[in-house]
């Protein structure tokens, strides 16, 4: 009967039943029910604090009811519920030194914790700070406090979460491979020089983990050294293989901090480097030839294709492009000494590039960012969310265990030996220019 009476009461408004949408009626009923439940909860909380119900006397004295604080709206879900928090006066200091403060509705609270989490999620999904007001006014009414200051508070919380994440220990896991790259987001006063340096690692179970995300000056060796030293100091042992592009800073830093780690250069970047040396009409052929190399089943076949293409380039008078193909060749065929199932992950820096593709979709929607640190915390939260969708390495945990145990692979096939049991892995022969 109470529900029926409530529905009838709200039908007697300035809108007739014929013109009032049924959804508005249901929304009003839900909001009124939430308001009543919240009011009852606050009254019960005050009664428990004082040790007596309304109009009762009790000892010892713990204060008395003193009306309510001014009414305000509290956003819960997609509704703005009016709330009046009770006040308690003359609370003895031995009872509560700071007086009575509701634990149901906190001081100055304008939105529930779940609603604030929703705001943060939507902000990460692409809503810029100034977009919140017009969007949420449609959901929660005109009087709810939704402003850019809420996002400022979120960023402060993200900063604390980032600092905690950055200090965590890495001792508990082994990382066979790492991928490293830098991205320029175009924020801050020195947007052409500031880079976010990112390191992703493959754990012993084959899953990927974000290991480092740091601000650096371009992609200099000193910036990369600082990132790698931090990983080392937090307990990360030397990975077996590092994958990255042609930036010299990363490889110089690896040689100093993790000298035993092998290098694998990104083939996609090598394609771009070779194409830069060629006229436009020859660029599609360059991509086709290079792709045939890195998808060859054996290192010998890969180098046979390389020699044929280099000869073709030199015959066509494209000496600089030929030299680019040959440059640092040993670092482009390291993947042949690891399981064939992992080649798709190791031949390029796509694991990091694809991550940053998702990041750029978000940062492109927040062009108002002017501080590098704000961009750092935002990217960290975006990557934290995206990490749940990262693809694990093929072959699973058992194959990763063989790699970490030091088993030797030639042309992607395990020969049954471990490195300490058999001859050293065959290295690529020196290439005559």
Secondary structure, DSSP 8 states (H G I E B T S, - for coil): -HHHHHHHHHHSSSS-TTTS-HHHHHHHHHHHHHHHHHHHHHHHHHHHHHTS-TT---SS---EEEEE---EEEEETTEEEEE--EEEES--TTT-TT----SSS-TT--B-HHHHHHHHHHHHHT--GGGHHHHHHHHH-SSS---HHHHHHHHHHHHHHHHHHHT---TT--EEEEEEEEE----STTTTTEEEEEEEEEETTS-EEEEEEEEEETT-HHHHHHHHHHHHHTT----SEEEE-S-HHHHHHHHHH-TT-EEEE-HHHHHHHHHHTS-HHHHHHHHHHHHHHHT-SSHHHHHHHHHHHHHHHHHTT-HHHHHHHHTTGGGGSGGGGS-GGGHHHHSSSHHHHHHHHHHHHHHTT-TT---HHHHHHHHHHHHHHHGGG----TTHHHHHHHHHTTEEEETTEEEEEETTTS-----------
